[in-house]
Amino acid sequence: MADTLKCDDCGQFATSEPGSSGARMYDFAAMEPDYDHFRCKRCTERLGPVHSNARPASGDMRGYEQVY
């Protein structure tokens, strides 16, 4: 069963169904994870997948962004 989350863009409760997206956001002043940004399927289709503000040295964003 998919997790029920609140979309950070439209505010509607949705599930992490195929087509939705999420990303870990960081607070660089504290140098630690701040929150996970979730975007529902409808907003992902309208706005594109959400992107993390992380900047890994390898450039590999797979651990920071996810399209379900």
Biopython code that builds the backbone (N, CA, C, O; Angstrom):
import numpy as np
from Bio.PDB.StructureBuilder import StructureBuilder

atoms = [
    (1, "MET", "N", (0.843, -1.185, 0.000)),
    (1, "MET", "CA", (0.000, 0.000, 0.000)),
    (1, "MET", "C", (0.887, 1.247, 0.000)),
    (1, "MET", "O", (1.918, 1.286, 0.672)),
    (2, "ALA", "N", (0.485, 2.238, -0.742)),
    (2, "ALA", "CA", (1.269, 3.476, -0.859)),
    (2, "ALA", "C", (1.049, 4.356, 0.364)),
    (2, "ALA", "O", (-0.007, 4.316, 0.995)),
    (3, "ASP", "N", (2.063, 5.149, 0.686)),
    (3, "ASP", "CA", (1.960, 6.099, 1.793)),
    (3, "ASP", "C", (1.040, 7.244, 1.407)),
    (3, "ASP", "O", (1.044, 7.689, 0.259)),
    (4, "THR", "N", (0.243, 7.727, 2.372)),
    (4, "THR", "CA", (-0.575, 8.909, 2.146)),
    (4, "THR", "C", (0.215, 10.122, 2.631)),
    (4, "THR", "O", (0.615, 10.193, 3.793)),
    (5, "LEU", "N", (0.431, 11.062, 1.736)),
    (5, "LEU", "CA", (1.227, 12.243, 2.009)),
    (5, "LEU", "C", (0.460, 13.481, 1.575)),
    (5, "LEU", "O", (-0.517, 13.382, 0.833)),
    (6, "LYS", "N", (0.898, 14.641, 2.032)),
    (6, "LYS", "CA", (0.287, 15.895, 1.618)),
    (6, "LYS", "C", (1.188, 16.543, 0.577)),
    (6, "LYS", "O", (2.384, 16.715, 0.810)),
    (7, "CYS", "N", (0.623, 16.901, -0.565)),
    (7, "CYS", "CA", (1.382, 17.536, -1.634)),
    (7, "CYS", "C", (1.800, 18.933, -1.170)),
    (7, "CYS", "O", (0.968, 19.717, -0.715)),
    (8, "ASP", "N", (3.093, 19.237, -1.288)),
    (8, "ASP", "CA", (3.610, 20.535, -0.867)),
    (8, "ASP", "C", (3.253, 21.650, -1.842)),
    (8, "ASP", "O", (3.441, 22.824, -1.523)),
    (9, "ASP", "N", (2.740, 21.308, -3.028)),
    (9, "ASP", "CA", (2.403, 22.322, -4.017)),
    (9, "ASP", "C", (0.917, 22.679, -4.025)),
    (9, "ASP", "O", (0.575, 23.860, -4.065)),
    (10, "CYS", "N", (0.020, 21.676, -3.987)),
    (10, "CYS", "CA", (-1.423, 21.978, -4.025)),
    (10, "CYS", "C", (-2.101, 21.789, -2.672)),
    (10, "CYS", "O", (-3.220, 22.264, -2.479)),
    (11, "GLY", "N", (-1.450, 21.106, -1.730)),
    (11, "GLY", "CA", (-2.005, 20.929, -0.393)),
    (11, "GLY", "C", (-2.957, 19.764, -0.246)),
    (11, "GLY", "O", (-3.452, 19.513, 0.852)),
    (12, "GLN", "N", (-3.229, 19.040, -1.329)),
    (12, "GLN", "CA", (-4.141, 17.906, -1.261)),
    (12, "GLN", "C", (-3.418, 16.679, -0.720)),
    (12, "GLN", "O", (-2.221, 16.502, -0.948)),
    (13, "PHE", "N", (-4.155, 15.833, 0.000)),
    (13, "PHE", "CA", (-3.597, 14.560, 0.438)),
    (13, "PHE", "C", (-3.620, 13.608, -0.748)),
    (13, "PHE", "O", (-4.618, 13.522, -1.463)),
    (14, "ALA", "N", (-2.530, 12.903, -0.954)),
    (14, "ALA", "CA", (-2.392, 11.990, -2.084)),
    (14, "ALA", "C", (-1.538, 10.816, -1.648)),
    (14, "ALA", "O", (-1.025, 10.791, -0.529)),
    (15, "THR", "N", (-1.390, 9.850, -2.528)),
    (15, "THR", "CA", (-0.540, 8.702, -2.246)),
    (15, "THR", "C", (0.718, 8.788, -3.101)),
    (15, "THR", "O", (0.755, 9.495, -4.108)),
    (16, "SER", "N", (1.732, 8.067, -2.688)),
    (16, "SER", "CA", (2.969, 8.014, -3.464)),
    (16, "SER", "C", (2.778, 7.013, -4.603)),
    (16, "SER", "O", (3.499, 6.021, -4.712)),
    (17, "GLU", "N", (1.790, 7.302, -5.446)),
    (17, "GLU", "CA", (1.448, 6.434, -6.570)),
    (17, "GLU", "C", (2.399, 6.682, -7.742)),
    (17, "GLU", "O", (3.089, 7.701, -7.767)),
    (18, "PRO", "N", (2.443, 5.777, -8.700)),
    (18, "PRO", "CA", (3.283, 6.004, -9.874)),
    (18, "PRO", "C", (2.953, 7.352, -10.514)),
    (18, "PRO", "O", (1.789, 7.675, -10.749)),
    (19, "GLY", "N", (3.989, 8.123, -10.789)),
    (19, "GLY", "CA", (3.816, 9.448, -11.374)),
    (19, "GLY", "C", (4.015, 10.577, -10.386)),
    (19, "GLY", "O", (4.216, 11.718, -10.801)),
    (20, "SER", "N", (3.966, 10.298, -9.074)),
    (20, "SER", "CA", (4.241, 11.332, -8.071)),
    (20, "SER", "C", (5.753, 11.388, -7.852)),
    (20, "SER", "O", (6.481, 10.508, -8.310)),
    (21, "SER", "N", (6.226, 12.424, -7.151)),
    (21, "SER", "CA", (7.671, 12.571, -6.959)),
    (21, "SER", "C", (7.983, 13.132, -5.580)),
    (21, "SER", "O", (7.122, 13.713, -4.919)),
    (22, "GLY", "N", (9.213, 12.949, -5.165)),
    (22, "GLY", "CA", (9.650, 13.453, -3.870)),
    (22, "GLY", "C", (11.138, 13.741, -3.886)),
    (22, "GLY", "O", (11.878, 13.182, -4.696)),
    (23, "ALA", "N", (11.576, 14.616, -2.988)),
    (23, "ALA", "CA", (12.992, 14.945, -2.897)),
    (23, "ALA", "C", (13.328, 15.387, -1.477)),
    (23, "ALA", "O", (12.517, 16.025, -0.806)),
    (24, "ARG", "N", (14.521, 15.043, -1.034)),
    (24, "ARG", "CA", (15.026, 15.463, 0.270)),
    (24, "ARG", "C", (15.622, 16.854, 0.115)),
    (24, "ARG", "O", (16.459, 17.082, -0.758)),
    (25, "MET", "N", (15.183, 17.796, 0.974)),
    (25, "MET", "CA", (15.670, 19.168, 0.935)),
    (25, "MET", "C", (16.573, 19.403, 2.144)),
    (25, "MET", "O", (16.319, 18.876, 3.227)),
    (26, "TYR", "N", (17.617, 20.191, 1.954)),
    (26, "TYR", "CA", (18.631, 20.404, 2.992)),
    (26, "TYR", "C", (18.696, 21.851, 3.437)),
    (26, "TYR", "O", (18.478, 22.780, 2.659)),
    (27, "ASP", "N", (19.007, 22.012, 4.721)),
    (27, "ASP", "CA", (19.278, 23.319, 5.316)),
    (27, "ASP", "C", (20.797, 23.435, 5.363)),
    (27, "ASP", "O", (21.448, 22.772, 6.170)),
    (28, "PHE", "N", (21.357, 24.268, 4.508)),
    (28, "PHE", "CA", (22.810, 24.340, 4.419)),
    (28, "PHE", "C", (23.442, 25.139, 5.553)),
    (28, "PHE", "O", (24.647, 25.028, 5.777)),
    (29, "ALA", "N", (22.665, 25.936, 6.272)),
    (29, "ALA", "CA", (23.203, 26.622, 7.447)),
    (29, "ALA", "C", (23.504, 25.603, 8.546)),
    (29, "ALA", "O", (24.539, 25.682, 9.207)),
    (30, "ALA", "N", (22.590, 24.644, 8.735)),
    (30, "ALA", "CA", (22.778, 23.600, 9.742)),
    (30, "ALA", "C", (23.485, 22.375, 9.157)),
    (30, "ALA", "O", (23.909, 21.486, 9.897)),
    (31, "MET", "N", (23.612, 22.330, 7.818)),
    (31, "MET", "CA", (24.254, 21.208, 7.123)),
    (31, "MET", "C", (23.592, 19.867, 7.449)),
    (31, "MET", "O", (24.265, 18.880, 7.746)),
    (32, "GLU", "N", (22.263, 19.856, 7.386)),
    (32, "GLU", "CA", (21.530, 18.619, 7.647)),
    (32, "GLU", "C", (20.222, 18.613, 6.879)),
    (32, "GLU", "O", (19.770, 19.665, 6.426)),
    (33, "PRO", "N", (19.588, 17.422, 6.719)),
    (33, "PRO", "CA", (18.300, 17.356, 6.033)),
    (33, "PRO", "C", (17.264, 18.199, 6.770)),
    (33, "PRO", "O", (17.201, 18.193, 7.999)),
    (34, "ASP", "N", (16.455, 18.922, 6.003)),
    (34, "ASP", "CA", (15.450, 19.805, 6.585)),
    (34, "ASP", "C", (14.043, 19.195, 6.477)),
    (34, "ASP", "O", (13.321, 19.118, 7.471)),
    (35, "TYR", "N", (13.661, 18.764, 5.273)),
    (35, "TYR", "CA", (12.348, 18.158, 5.072)),
    (35, "TYR", "C", (12.335, 17.406, 3.751)),
    (35, "TYR", "O", (13.238, 17.555, 2.928)),
    (36, "ASP", "N", (11.294, 16.592, 3.559)),
    (36, "ASP", "CA", (11.085, 15.890, 2.292)),
    (36, "ASP", "C", (9.958, 16.589, 1.549)),
    (36, "ASP", "O", (8.847, 16.697, 2.068)),
    (37, "HIS", "N", (10.232, 17.060, 0.350)),
    (37, "HIS", "CA", (9.231, 17.729, -0.482)),
    (37, "HIS", "C", (8.521, 16.656, -1.293)),
    (37, "HIS", "O", (9.168, 15.885, -2.002)),
    (38, "PHE", "N", (7.181, 16.598, -1.197)),
    (38, "PHE", "CA", (6.383, 15.623, -1.939)),
    (38, "PHE", "C", (5.516, 16.369, -2.935)),
    (38, "PHE", "O", (4.961, 17.423, -2.622)),
    (39, "ARG", "N", (5.402, 15.821, -4.133)),
    (39, "ARG", "CA", (4.550, 16.394, -5.175)),
    (39, "ARG", "C", (3.645, 15.285, -5.702)),
    (39, "ARG", "O", (4.134, 14.245, -6.143)),
    (40, "CYS", "N", (2.329, 15.498, -5.658)),
    (40, "CYS", "CA", (1.365, 14.490, -6.107)),
    (40, "CYS", "C", (1.489, 14.263, -7.619)),
    (40, "CYS", "O", (2.187, 15.004, -8.311)),
    (41, "LYS", "N", (0.812, 13.247, -8.111)),
    (41, "LYS", "CA", (0.877, 12.900, -9.527)),
    (41, "LYS", "C", (0.405, 14.059, -10.395)),
    (41, "LYS", "O", (1.041, 14.379, -11.400)),
    (42, "ARG", "N", (-0.700, 14.690, -10.020)),
    (42, "ARG", "CA", (-1.239, 15.798, -10.819)),
    (42, "ARG", "C", (-0.257, 16.961, -10.901)),
    (42, "ARG", "O", (-0.044, 17.517, -11.979)),
    (43, "CYS", "N", (0.342, 17.335, -9.771)),
    (43, "CYS", "CA", (1.302, 18.444, -9.757)),
    (43, "CYS", "C", (2.604, 18.056, -10.455)),
    (43, "CYS", "O", (3.236, 18.899, -11.090)),
    (44, "THR", "N", (3.016, 16.783, -10.344)),
    (44, "THR", "CA", (4.218, 16.329, -11.044)),
    (44, "THR", "C", (4.005, 16.421, -12.550)),
    (44, "THR", "O", (4.912, 16.823, -13.279)),
    (45, "GLU", "N", (2.808, 16.049, -13.026)),
    (45, "GLU", "CA", (2.504, 16.160, -14.456)),
    (45, "GLU", "C", (2.495, 17.620, -14.896)),
    (45, "GLU", "O", (2.953, 17.945, -15.992)),
    (46, "ARG", "N", (1.976, 18.494, -14.045)),
    (46, "ARG", "CA", (1.849, 19.918, -14.374)),
    (46, "ARG", "C", (3.172, 20.668, -14.248)),
    (46, "ARG", "O", (3.493, 21.500, -15.097)),
    (47, "LEU", "N", (3.953, 20.378, -13.186)),
    (47, "LEU", "CA", (5.162, 21.143, -12.869)),
    (47, "LEU", "C", (6.468, 20.395, -13.121)),
    (47, "LEU", "O", (7.542, 20.997, -13.117)),
    (48, "GLY", "N", (6.378, 19.098, -13.337)),
    (48, "GLY", "CA", (7.579, 18.265, -13.471)),
    (48, "GLY", "C", (7.973, 17.722, -12.108)),
    (48, "GLY", "O", (7.460, 18.176, -11.085)),
    (49, "PRO", "N", (8.883, 16.753, -12.085)),
    (49, "PRO", "CA", (9.297, 16.170, -10.804)),
    (49, "PRO", "C", (10.033, 17.187, -9.940)),
    (49, "PRO", "O", (10.748, 18.053, -10.444)),
    (50, "VAL", "N", (9.844, 17.065, -8.643)),
    (50, "VAL", "CA", (10.514, 17.962, -7.699)),
    (50, "VAL", "C", (11.999, 17.603, -7.640)),
    (50, "VAL", "O", (12.359, 16.428, -7.720)),
    (51, "HIS", "N", (12.858, 18.611, -7.500)),
    (51, "HIS", "CA", (14.303, 18.410, -7.450)),
    (51, "HIS", "C", (14.844, 18.804, -6.080)),
    (51, "HIS", "O", (14.399, 19.783, -5.480)),
    (52, "SER", "N", (15.800, 18.033, -5.600)),
    (52, "SER", "CA", (16.456, 18.309, -4.327)),
    (52, "SER", "C", (17.464, 19.439, -4.499)),
    (52, "SER", "O", (17.971, 19.678, -5.595)),
    (53, "ASN", "N", (17.741, 20.127, -3.401)),
    (53, "ASN", "CA", (18.778, 21.156, -3.421)),
    (53, "ASN", "C", (20.136, 20.587, -3.003)),
    (53, "ASN", "O", (21.091, 21.342, -2.822)),
    (54, "ALA", "N", (20.229, 19.268, -2.849)),
    (54, "ALA", "CA", (21.502, 18.617, -2.497)),
    (54, "ALA", "C", (22.492, 18.753, -3.645)),
    (54, "ALA", "O", (22.102, 18.814, -4.811)),
    (55, "ARG", "N", (23.761, 18.799, -3.308)),
    (55, "ARG", "CA", (24.822, 18.885, -4.308)),
    (55, "ARG", "C", (25.908, 17.853, -3.988)),
    (55, "ARG", "O", (26.975, 18.208, -3.488)),
    (56, "PRO", "N", (25.630, 16.557, -4.279)),
    (56, "PRO", "CA", (26.629, 15.538, -3.988)),
    (56, "PRO", "C", (27.847, 15.695, -4.900)),
    (56, "PRO", "O", (27.715, 16.094, -6.057)),
    (57, "ALA", "N", (29.015, 15.383, -4.381)),
    (57, "ALA", "CA", (30.259, 15.507, -5.143)),
    (57, "ALA", "C", (30.241, 14.639, -6.398)),
    (57, "ALA", "O", (30.826, 15.004, -7.417)),
    (58, "SER", "N", (29.574, 13.496, -6.325)),
    (58, "SER", "CA", (29.526, 12.588, -7.470)),
    (58, "SER", "C", (28.525, 13.047, -8.526)),
    (58, "SER", "O", (28.583, 12.594, -9.669)),
    (59, "GLY", "N", (27.608, 13.941, -8.156)),
    (59, "GLY", "CA", (26.560, 14.380, -9.075)),
    (59, "GLY", "C", (25.408, 13.401, -9.185)),
    (59, "GLY", "O", (24.461, 13.660, -9.927)),
    (60, "ASP", "N", (25.455, 12.286, -8.474)),
    (60, "ASP", "CA", (24.420, 11.258, -8.513)),
    (60, "ASP", "C", (23.278, 11.645, -7.579)),
    (60, "ASP", "O", (23.443, 11.617, -6.359)),
    (61, "MET", "N", (22.130, 12.003, -8.131)),
    (61, "MET", "CA", (20.987, 12.469, -7.330)),
    (61, "MET", "C", (20.020, 11.346, -6.956)),
    (61, "MET", "O", (18.986, 11.623, -6.348)),
    (62, "ARG", "N", (20.317, 10.089, -7.298)),
    (62, "ARG", "CA", (19.386, 8.987, -7.020)),
    (62, "ARG", "C", (19.019, 8.836, -5.564)),
    (62, "ARG", "O", (17.901, 8.413, -5.268)),
    (63, "GLY", "N", (19.891, 9.155, -4.654)),
    (63, "GLY", "CA", (19.597, 9.035, -3.237)),
    (63, "GLY", "C", (18.826, 10.220, -2.672)),
    (63, "GLY", "O", (18.412, 10.193, -1.513)),
    (64, "TYR", "N", (18.630, 11.250, -3.471)),
    (64, "TYR", "CA", (18.008, 12.487, -2.990)),
    (64, "TYR", "C", (16.674, 12.792, -3.657)),
    (64, "TYR", "O", (15.849, 13.505, -3.087)),
    (65, "GLU", "N", (16.453, 12.266, -4.851)),
    (65, "GLU", "CA", (15.214, 12.497, -5.601)),
    (65, "GLU", "C", (14.598, 11.170, -5.997)),
    (65, "GLU", "O", (15.302, 10.191, -6.244)),
    (66, "GLN", "N", (13.257, 11.149, -6.054)),
    (66, "GLN", "CA", (12.578, 9.908, -6.428)),
    (66, "GLN", "C", (11.323, 10.237, -7.200)),
    (66, "GLN", "O", (10.545, 11.106, -6.807)),
    (67, "VAL", "N", (11.129, 9.523, -8.323)),
    (67, "VAL", "CA", (9.861, 9.546, -9.039)),
    (67, "VAL", "C", (9.273, 8.170, -8.825)),
    (67, "VAL", "O", (9.871, 7.162, -9.202)),
    (68, "TYR", "N", (8.091, 8.130, -8.216)),
    (68, "TYR", "CA", (7.468, 6.848, -7.865)),
    (68, "TYR", "C", (6.894, 6.154, -9.084)),
    (68, "TYR", "O", (6.334, 5.063, -8.968)),
]
sb = StructureBuilder()
sb.init_structure("model")
sb.init_model(0)
sb.init_chain("A")
sb.init_seg("    ")
for serial, (resi, resn, name, xyz) in enumerate(atoms, 1):
    if name == "N":
        sb.init_residue(resn, " ", resi, " ")
    sb.init_atom(name, np.array(xyz, "f"), 0.0, 1.0, " ", f" {name:<3s}", serial, name[0])
structure = sb.get_structure()
